[in-house]
């Protein structure tokens, strides 16, 4: 299932790199972007044991439907390979306009049981992977801008509600996703001068990752009626990604929660009303009285 393209493709002439696009929500992003007229670099890791090449399969699916796509095998958590991936995208289509950082893994466990390897693996693929690809794409776009070539580029980075609110059993994943939000907001500030926008997608969709969480699996299960609207199908979230990828999209520095039928901008960290002592430090007694109700108003206990 993939949401039909609009009558007039929004992304004709745009070249897009999608990481982690061999399966899951990344695959749907690649298909939708291609359906909107973009030329797509489908990134995933090298062929798996047994010869399965998910990235090539998606690229073939796009070309069979009349689109343009190539497969690119690279580990985004490797800084050098991320650079090769960006350069390969430019070589494939002559330019690069959009990066959709989507690649990710899970190593869920409680913090008290987590190993260093489980922490490092998730941080590397999610946070470092986003940073590495974004860095190399930014270097390319800065060079284009300084050479006097117009740049109307877009970066779409993928976060999670775990990164916004935390989630038991996902300290590594939540920390990486929160880091991606900070990375993106900073990129939005730094790169706007070069014609680059950066935004965060917080997707709410049924994926292999959500299938592994019993509560989410039940919440996001497909409707029994095959003709009913499937609000959690990942293809629908890709519509918002395609919108962000457009050359004329004005949004920069946003964090948006997107599901199959709704988008909800997220208000990131902000200061609220507080308590202040006149010309001196607050006392413990004043903190005991003032801070708990202020925190409870934002984060209810129990």
ABEGO torsion letter per residue (X at the ends): XBBBBBABBAABGBBBBBBGAABEAAAAAAAAAAAAGBBBBBBBBBBBBGGBBAAAAAAAAAAAAGBBBBBBBBBAABAAAAAAAAAAAAAAAGBBABBBBABBBBBBBBAAABBAAAAAAAAAAAAAAAAAAAAAAAAAAAAAAAAGBBBBBBBBBBBBAAAAAEBBGAAAAAAAAAAAAAAAAAAAAAAAAAGBBBBBBBBBBBBAAAAABAAAAAAABBBABAABBBAABAAAAAAAAAAAABAABABBGBBBBBBAABBBBBBBBBBBBBBBBBGBBBBAAAAAAAAAAAAAAABBBX
